[in-house]
Amino acid sequence: MAKASDTRGLPAPFRSGWRAVFALAWCALIALTLAASVVLGGPATGGGAFLAAAAAGEVALGLASSILLERTVFRPLERLRDAVGSAGVDSVAVEPGPLAPLTEAISARMERSVTTLREAVRDREERLAQVERLRSALEETRGSLESSVQYLRTIAEVSTIITGTLDPDELYRLIPGRVMRKLGLNDFCIMLYSRETQRLVARAYSGGVVDPAAPPFSLAPGEGIAGKVFVTGEPAWVPDVKASPEFRYYDGNRRDIRSFLCVPLASKGKSIGVLMLNHTEPNAFEPELLPTMRVLANYLAIAIENADLFGFVKSLAEKDSLTLLYNHGAFHEKLGIELERSNRYNRPVSVIMLDLDGFKEINDRYGHVVGDRVLVLVAGVLGAHLRKTDIAARYGGDELADIRPGPALPAAAVIAGRSAEGISGVRMEVAPESVVSFTASIGYAACAPDSQDRGQILAIADRLMYESKRRGYGGVLGRQI
């Protein structure tokens, strides 16, 4: 339903209220004039004729004024009303005639209003854009903070893992599985400088860097990219190793590598090795990874140096200072470990005990300095027959012992005999034309993994050693248990 004030549906003469009022006013005026004419006697009288003529003039004047007002006022007002009420119109056309000043004023006011509104809209849009930019910046900041928190949490966890052990072997087992994998780095190699070989030697790795059956991969300081990183202390980031002729490809064993990242391992201002990352795709490492690796390398370097120092101190605590063999306490600890391994892996183990014959007389005659030299020589003879898996110890004053995983009784008998023969063949000059020789009495025992008396292996070997000495110096006795 149309509103009451909407007159656009009426016929043309009555589309606006003011037309109806104007027409009614003229009609009323003409009616009054005609009524007055009739009252005065109509056209027959002079007054009535005059009023009748006046009424005719009023009709003509009303028609003329209606036409004039329609063209100059009513229609322009309607157009002005329609223009002002139309959407998307910034200004109205100036109507000629008496309404020109009004339409000019309305048009100017509309233009100012539209301009003000547009400025307000632009200001609102700018504010909304600023809010959106702030929201995006806050989202980026939040993401960056979350990433930083996750990075710090990961580094804290990794540092806790690294610093949680002082055992070098345990540390090198933890690095691939619990450190590098947590950082998503599954192809890496840690090389440490060896004072003995004066080369960088691979100590921990993952991703097929080296063949376990082959000798450990090594580099001379300054050799290849990693060797230069070790010497200079500056990291190297190679997006594609095909563009670097210095890359060694791990002695040709890793031709699949394309991306390479290497950072130095340094502790207390001294380089101890390098940490190398590998990837089979070019441009695999982002520049942001480099600071993370430098932080990780610092933790690793400190942990490795602490573990090595602890291992060195532990080895000193476990070793006899004179012969550099294991001491009494370390011998018992390692015997328990080997017996447990023997049971777990179903392999035999043997223990050899030896006691120097007449050692007290040597000390009494030549002094303890000569006696110490004798012990060192005997330890050297025993060490000459050691394998990497054997454990030799100075069990007591002049008693030495050897734990040998693997050999059964026949093999243990051969080893014991060779040791006795080697010791008896030692000659030591203590003075001009004065040479000392000595022998050792040896007892040994070998047990199978399922032996019920395996826990008595040391006592049995010790008893056989004294039985051998009782029978005569330089003897060897053994038993299978």
KEDRENVEX-479968 format. One line per field, with one value per residue (C-alpha): residue number from 1; x, y, z. Coordinates in nm, 3 decimals, always signed. Example, Ala and Ser with C-alpha at 12.3 -4.5 7.8 and 13.67 -1.06 7.14 Angstrom:
// residues 2
senu <- 1:2;
east <- +1.230:+1.367;
north <- -0.450:-0.106;
up <- +0.780:+0.714;
// end
This chain:
// residues 481
senu <- 1:2:3:4:5:6:7:8:9:10:11:12:13:14:15:16:17:18:19:20:21:22:23:24:25:26:27:28:29:30:31:32:33:34:35:36:37:38:39:40:41:42:43:44:45:46:47:48:49:50:51:52:53:54:55:56:57:58:59:60:61:62:63:64:65:66:67:68:69:70:71:72:73:74:75:76:77:78:79:80:81:82:83:84:85:86:87:88:89:90:91:92:93:94:95:96:97:98:99:100:101:102:103:104:105:106:107:108:109:110:111:112:113:114:115:116:117:118:119:120:121:122:123:124:125:126:127:128:129:130:131:132:133:134:135:136:137:138:139:140:141:142:143:144:145:146:147:148:149:150:151:152:153:154:155:156:157:158:159:160:161:162:163:164:165:166:167:168:169:170:171:172:173:174:175:176:177:178:179:180:181:182:183:184:185:186:187:188:189:190:191:192:193:194:195:196:197:198:199:200:201:202:203:204:205:206:207:208:209:210:211:212:213:214:215:216:217:218:219:220:221:222:223:224:225:226:227:228:229:230:231:232:233:234:235:236:237:238:239:240:241:242:243:244:245:246:247:248:249:250:251:252:253:254:255:256:257:258:259:260:261:262:263:264:265:266:267:268:269:270:271:272:273:274:275:276:277:278:279:280:281:282:283:284:285:286:287:288:289:290:291:292:293:294:295:296:297:298:299:300:301:302:303:304:305:306:307:308:309:310:311:312:313:314:315:316:317:318:319:320:321:322:323:324:325:326:327:328:329:330:331:332:333:334:335:336:337:338:339:340:341:342:343:344:345:346:347:348:349:350:351:352:353:354:355:356:357:358:359:360:361:362:363:364:365:366:367:368:369:370:371:372:373:374:375:376:377:378:379:380:381:382:383:384:385:386:387:388:389:390:391:392:393:394:395:396:397:398:399:400:401:402:403:404:405:406:407:408:409:410:411:412:413:414:415:416:417:418:419:420:421:422:423:424:425:426:427:428:429:430:431:432:433:434:435:436:437:438:439:440:441:442:443:444:445:446:447:448:449:450:451:452:453:454:455:456:457:458:459:460:461:462:463:464:465:466:467:468:469:470:471:472:473:474:475:476:477:478:479:480:481;
east <- +0.000:+0.124:+0.182:-0.077:+0.171:+0.255:+0.044:+0.227:-0.067:-0.327:-0.433:-0.207:-0.402:-0.413:-0.073:+0.028:-0.171:-0.105:-0.274:-0.597:-0.587:-0.518:-0.800:-1.046:-0.954:-1.027:-1.345:-1.463:-1.377:-1.562:-1.861:-1.876:-1.859:-2.139:-2.346:-2.301:-2.406:-2.722:-2.801:-2.765:-3.013:-2.798:-2.669:-2.987:-2.867:-2.558:-2.400:-2.492:-2.354:-2.030:-1.989:-2.075:-1.804:-1.570:-1.644:-1.560:-1.236:-1.161:-1.204:-0.967:-0.725:-0.745:-0.671:-0.385:-0.238:-0.278:-0.090:+0.176:+0.217:+0.217:+0.507:+0.705:+0.634:+0.447:+0.636:+0.979:+0.894:+0.798:+1.120:+1.312:+1.133:+1.200:+1.564:+1.619:+1.448:+1.637:+1.922:+2.270:+2.207:+2.477:+2.315:+1.997:+1.963:+1.901:+1.539:+1.484:+1.238:+1.148:+1.274:+1.627:+1.770:+1.604:+1.732:+2.080:+2.079:+1.947:+2.203:+2.489:+2.365:+2.335:+2.684:+2.825:+2.631:+2.744:+3.103:+3.089:+2.930:+3.193:+3.471:+3.311:+3.282:+3.647:+3.753:+3.554:+3.702:+4.052:+3.983:+3.851:+4.161:+4.382:+4.193:+4.239:+4.609:+4.639:+4.451:+4.682:+4.987:+4.856:+4.798:+5.151:+5.290:+5.091:+5.213:+5.569:+5.541:+5.395:+5.676:+5.934:+5.782:+5.782:+6.141:+6.249:+6.058:+6.224:+6.569:+6.506:+6.398:+6.694:+6.937:+6.787:+6.837:+7.193:+7.299:+7.121:+7.406:+7.781:+7.842:+7.999:+7.856:+7.509:+7.535:+7.616:+7.320:+7.087:+7.187:+7.032:+6.711:+6.616:+6.790:+6.815:+6.492:+6.304:+6.424:+6.317:+6.678:+6.726:+7.033:+7.334:+7.689:+7.892:+8.268:+8.512:+8.879:+9.105:+9.440:+9.576:+9.508:+9.494:+9.186:+8.813:+8.642:+8.268:+8.133:+7.753:+7.547:+7.211:+7.070:+7.325:+7.620:+7.877:+7.885:+7.901:+8.132:+8.373:+8.627:+8.478:+8.472:+8.747:+8.880:+9.198:+9.153:+9.098:+8.996:+8.666:+8.387:+8.363:+8.738:+8.737:+8.446:+8.649:+8.954:+8.778:+8.495:+8.250:+7.940:+7.881:+7.543:+7.545:+7.201:+7.330:+7.656:+7.680:+7.797:+8.071:+8.371:+8.504:+8.226:+8.358:+8.030:+8.162:+8.439:+8.194:+7.952:+7.673:+7.629:+7.261:+7.329:+7.228:+7.185:+7.451:+7.475:+7.777:+7.835:+8.139:+8.133:+8.324:+8.365:+8.552:+8.670:+8.821:+8.690:+8.633:+8.446:+8.164:+7.792:+7.685:+7.330:+7.250:+6.948:+6.880:+6.693:+6.854:+6.763:+6.621:+6.755:+6.603:+6.837:+6.641:+6.774:+7.131:+7.083:+6.907:+7.195:+7.448:+7.260:+7.233:+7.603:+7.694:+7.494:+7.640:+7.996:+7.960:+7.789:+8.050:+8.339:+8.182:+8.115:+8.469:+8.607:+8.384:+8.489:+8.852:+8.807:+8.608:+8.877:+9.137:+8.923:+8.888:+9.251:+9.553:+9.792:+10.103:+10.000:+9.709:+9.504:+9.161:+9.170:+9.013:+8.674:+8.634:+8.728:+8.442:+8.195:+8.289:+8.290:+7.926:+7.842:+8.016:+7.847:+7.510:+7.594:+7.708:+7.370:+7.178:+7.363:+7.432:+7.809:+8.084:+8.324:+8.658:+8.864:+9.243:+9.423:+9.802:+10.036:+10.403:+10.638:+10.893:+10.782:+10.844:+11.206:+11.249:+11.117:+11.331:+11.649:+11.617:+11.366:+11.009:+11.116:+11.237:+10.929:+10.711:+10.903:+10.841:+10.467:+10.465:+10.647:+10.408:+10.110:+10.266:+10.301:+9.940:+9.825:+10.004:+9.760:+9.447:+9.166:+8.947:+8.677:+8.913:+8.932:+9.264:+9.308:+9.557:+9.361:+9.597:+9.960:+10.125:+9.809:+9.666:+9.340:+9.185:+8.817:+8.779:+8.428:+8.383:+8.666:+8.578:+8.824:+9.057:+9.097:+9.146:+9.417:+9.607:+9.586:+9.697:+9.990:+10.102:+10.080:+10.292:+10.548:+10.564:+10.616:+10.888:+11.073:+11.103:+11.454:+11.511:+11.855:+11.869:+12.245:+12.553:+12.575:+12.264:+11.947:+11.617:+11.382:+11.054:+10.760:+10.390:+10.157:+9.828:+9.483:+9.186:+8.825:+8.580:+8.204:+7.916:+7.622:+7.399:+7.656:+7.516:+7.854:+7.911:+7.895:+8.195:+8.418:+8.651:+8.687:+8.760:+9.025:+9.182:+9.196:+9.350:+9.613:+9.725:+9.714:+9.939:+10.184:+10.181:+10.280:+10.567:+10.644:+10.533:+10.256:+9.915:+9.591:+9.243:+8.891:+8.564:+8.263;
north <- +0.000:+0.349:+0.604:+0.881:+1.146:+0.970:+1.137:+1.000:+0.763:+1.046:+1.212:+1.485:+1.786:+1.641:+1.466:+1.727:+1.851:+2.209:+2.174:+2.058:+2.340:+2.593:+2.459:+2.452:+2.808:+2.932:+2.731:+2.875:+3.228:+3.179:+3.027:+3.319:+3.566:+3.386:+3.369:+3.740:+3.801:+3.603:+3.786:+4.120:+4.017:+3.827:+3.953:+4.162:+4.408:+4.616:+4.475:+4.118:+4.159:+4.297:+4.006:+3.755:+3.912:+3.906:+3.535:+3.473:+3.666:+3.469:+3.148:+3.271:+3.401:+3.072:+2.869:+3.098:+3.099:+2.721:+2.672:+2.920:+2.769:+2.416:+2.499:+2.723:+2.585:+2.256:+2.048:+2.186:+2.109:+1.753:+1.708:+1.857:+1.621:+1.317:+1.418:+1.467:+1.135:+0.936:+0.709:+0.770:+1.136:+1.370:+1.695:+1.826:+2.015:+2.386:+2.462:+2.785:+3.035:+3.138:+2.809:+2.852:+2.995:+2.717:+2.438:+2.592:+2.602:+2.243:+2.122:+2.291:+2.149:+1.802:+1.823:+1.928:+1.653:+1.392:+1.512:+1.496:+1.150:+1.024:+1.156:+0.983:+0.660:+0.685:+0.756:+0.454:+0.238:+0.355:+0.276:-0.066:-0.123:-0.020:-0.257:-0.536:-0.461:-0.460:-0.790:-0.943:-0.809:-0.952:-1.288:-1.286:-1.183:-1.454:-1.712:-1.588:-1.601:-1.951:-2.057:-1.897:-2.062:-2.398:-2.341:-2.251:-2.547:-2.782:-2.641:-2.671:-3.034:-3.110:-2.942:-3.139:-3.462:-3.373:-3.258:-3.548:-3.792:-3.787:-4.125:-4.067:-4.388:-4.308:-3.953:-4.073:-4.311:-4.032:-3.782:-3.960:-4.084:-3.824:-3.506:-3.481:-3.667:-3.434:-3.146:-3.330:-3.382:-3.746:-3.723:-3.586:-3.662:-3.547:-3.550:-3.498:-3.416:-3.702:-3.604:-3.952:-3.943:-3.562:-3.601:-3.540:-3.875:-3.956:-4.040:-4.016:-4.025:-4.115:-4.143:-4.379:-4.141:-4.416:-4.791:-4.947:-5.219:-4.965:-4.761:-4.440:-4.152:-3.902:-3.570:-3.375:-3.024:-2.787:-3.067:-3.024:-2.797:-2.956:-2.940:-2.568:-2.509:-2.683:-2.464:-2.130:-2.173:-2.027:-2.225:-2.328:-2.342:-2.499:-2.499:-2.736:-2.927:-2.986:-2.625:-2.686:-2.891:-2.903:-3.130:-3.481:-3.680:-3.878:-4.035:-4.105:-4.305:-4.043:-3.928:-3.864:-3.556:-3.220:-2.980:-2.943:-2.744:-2.753:-2.573:-2.592:-2.763:-2.530:-2.524:-2.260:-2.099:-2.424:-2.627:-2.991:-3.100:-3.022:-3.097:-3.170:-3.187:-3.352:-3.365:-3.536:-3.234:-2.902:-2.588:-2.808:-2.600:-2.260:-1.980:-1.967:-2.315:-2.188:-2.003:-2.308:-2.532:-2.297:-2.306:-2.684:-2.711:-2.512:-2.749:-3.053:-2.926:-2.862:-3.198:-3.387:-3.219:-3.280:-3.644:-3.692:-3.527:-3.742:-4.051:-3.958:-3.902:-4.223:-4.416:-4.274:-4.383:-4.729:-4.770:-4.865:-4.570:-4.791:-5.051:-4.856:-5.176:-5.176:-5.174:-5.423:-5.252:-5.194:-5.557:-5.688:-5.443:-5.547:-5.916:-5.883:-5.710:-5.977:-6.263:-6.096:-6.055:-6.415:-6.526:-6.285:-6.359:-6.728:-6.711:-6.850:-6.643:-6.719:-6.563:-6.588:-6.511:-6.485:-6.423:-6.331:-6.589:-6.463:-6.101:-6.030:-6.138:-5.903:-5.613:-5.707:-5.745:-5.468:-5.232:-5.130:-4.921:-5.235:-5.417:-5.150:-5.188:-5.562:-5.505:-5.266:-5.522:-5.799:-5.571:-5.505:-5.880:-5.937:-5.645:-5.790:-6.080:-5.867:-5.824:-5.515:-5.701:-5.833:-5.672:-5.685:-5.566:-5.543:-5.750:-5.711:-5.628:-5.869:-6.043:-5.968:-6.088:-6.104:-6.140:-6.282:-6.296:-6.578:-6.831:-7.176:-7.390:-7.486:-7.126:-7.007:-7.271:-7.148:-6.786:-6.873:-7.072:-6.791:-6.540:-6.762:-6.815:-6.443:-6.348:-6.611:-6.476:-6.122:-6.011:-5.685:-5.537:-5.382:-5.319:-5.384:-5.759:-5.808:-5.926:-6.015:-6.278:-6.401:-6.630:-6.627:-6.897:-6.896:-7.034:-7.002:-7.109:-7.111:-7.147:-7.200:-6.957:-7.215:-7.316:-7.336:-7.232:-6.932:-6.700:-6.888:-6.847:-6.592:-6.798:-7.111:-6.936:-6.787:-7.128:-7.289:-7.012:-7.090:-7.460:-7.400:-7.202:-7.478:-7.733:-7.518:-7.174:-7.093:-7.352:-7.322:-7.490:-7.456:-7.592:-7.594:-7.516;
up <- +0.000:-0.099:+0.175:+0.219:+0.117:-0.212:-0.487:-0.792:-0.871:-0.903:-1.233:-1.362:-1.230:-0.881:-0.843:-0.588:-0.294:-0.370:-0.715:-0.551:-0.300:-0.576:-0.791:-0.501:-0.407:-0.764:-0.781:-0.452:-0.569:-0.898:-0.717:-0.476:-0.766:-0.953:-0.635:-0.581:-0.942:-0.892:-0.570:-0.752:-1.023:-1.264:-1.594:-1.635:-1.384:-1.404:-1.086:-1.174:-1.527:-1.386:-1.142:-1.419:-1.632:-1.332:-1.284:-1.654:-1.605:-1.292:-1.491:-1.757:-1.495:-1.302:-1.615:-1.711:-1.362:-1.340:-1.665:-1.559:-1.211:-1.359:-1.584:-1.357:-1.011:-0.985:-1.242:-1.144:-0.780:-0.874:-1.069:-0.779:-0.539:-0.760:-0.808:-0.437:-0.356:-0.623:-0.515:-0.657:-0.741:-0.613:-0.730:-0.901:-1.227:-1.189:-1.285:-1.483:-1.355:-1.005:-0.855:-0.991:-0.664:-0.465:-0.692:-0.688:-0.308:-0.286:-0.541:-0.355:-0.024:-0.175:-0.320:+0.017:+0.193:-0.060:-0.035:+0.345:+0.328:+0.084:+0.305:+0.602:+0.402:+0.289:+0.648:+0.765:+0.493:+0.586:+0.951:+0.855:+0.642:+0.935:+1.161:+0.908:+0.879:+1.257:+1.274:+1.012:+1.195:+1.521:+1.355:+1.215:+1.553:+1.726:+1.475:+1.516:+1.895:+1.883:+1.651:+1.881:+2.187:+2.011:+1.901:+2.255:+2.396:+2.147:+2.215:+2.590:+2.551:+2.328:+2.567:+2.855:+2.664:+2.567:+2.912:+3.082:+3.029:+3.079:+2.919:+2.573:+2.425:+2.557:+2.424:+2.072:+2.091:+2.201:+1.934:+1.631:+1.791:+2.051:+1.940:+1.563:+1.493:+1.728:+1.511:+1.196:+1.082:+0.990:+0.767:+0.949:+1.056:+1.357:+1.306:+1.593:+1.582:+1.691:+1.841:+1.769:+1.394:+1.365:+1.148:+1.176:+1.230:+1.203:+1.549:+1.520:+1.204:+1.055:+0.706:+0.553:+0.572:+0.604:+0.561:+0.911:+0.779:+0.632:+0.829:+0.974:+0.729:+0.809:+0.682:+0.738:+0.885:+0.593:+0.357:+0.180:+0.299:+0.644:+0.697:+0.619:+0.858:+1.131:+1.065:+1.013:+1.263:+1.008:+0.902:+0.540:+0.365:+0.017:-0.155:-0.425:-0.383:-0.758:-0.780:-0.521:-0.640:-0.281:-0.157:-0.087:-0.100:+0.199:-0.007:-0.288:-0.072:-0.084:-0.442:-0.369:-0.156:-0.305:-0.008:+0.260:+0.583:+0.813:+1.143:+1.371:+1.709:+1.938:+2.314:+2.511:+2.187:+2.057:+1.761:+1.846:+1.533:+1.292:+1.259:+0.900:+0.761:+0.429:+0.201:-0.130:-0.272:-0.369:-0.169:+0.107:+0.398:+0.473:+0.590:+0.918:+1.001:+1.036:+1.370:+1.512:+1.410:+1.566:+1.896:+1.875:+1.787:+2.099:+2.318:+2.142:+2.172:+2.546:+2.602:+2.398:+2.573:+2.915:+2.827:+2.700:+3.012:+3.231:+3.035:+3.081:+3.454:+3.480:+3.294:+3.534:+3.825:+3.674:+3.575:+3.780:+3.764:+3.726:+3.468:+3.312:+3.338:+3.504:+3.883:+4.122:+4.150:+3.775:+3.710:+3.926:+3.768:+3.415:+3.505:+3.614:+3.285:+3.077:+3.263:+3.198:+2.829:+2.817:+2.940:+2.713:+2.391:+2.468:+2.437:+2.660:+2.868:+3.032:+3.313:+3.340:+3.668:+3.698:+3.991:+3.951:+4.102:+4.352:+4.316:+4.684:+4.648:+4.351:+4.557:+4.855:+4.649:+4.391:+4.545:+4.463:+4.163:+3.989:+4.110:+3.949:+3.622:+3.636:+3.676:+3.381:+3.164:+3.263:+3.187:+2.845:+2.776:+2.880:+2.667:+2.364:+2.371:+2.425:+2.178:+2.177:+2.363:+2.636:+2.979:+3.163:+3.520:+3.802:+4.049:+4.344:+4.422:+4.179:+4.054:+3.711:+3.557:+3.214:+3.112:+2.764:+2.616:+2.370:+2.406:+2.538:+2.730:+2.439:+2.326:+2.685:+2.735:+2.430:+2.544:+2.898:+2.768:+2.540:+2.823:+3.053:+2.778:+2.700:+3.064:+3.116:+2.815:+2.955:+3.054:+3.239:+3.300:+3.646:+3.665:+3.454:+3.407:+3.621:+3.446:+3.611:+3.472:+3.617:+3.561:+3.642:+3.768:+3.579:+3.647:+3.416:+3.394:+3.104:+3.133:+2.897:+2.912:+3.079:+3.343:+3.695:+3.842:+3.618:+3.919:+4.065:+3.759:+3.925:+4.245:+4.041:+3.827:+4.141:+4.313:+4.007:+3.995:+4.349:+4.278:+3.977:+4.194:+4.457:+4.194:+4.069:+3.928:+3.575:+3.562:+3.397:+3.513:+3.371:+3.402:+3.214:+3.436;
// end
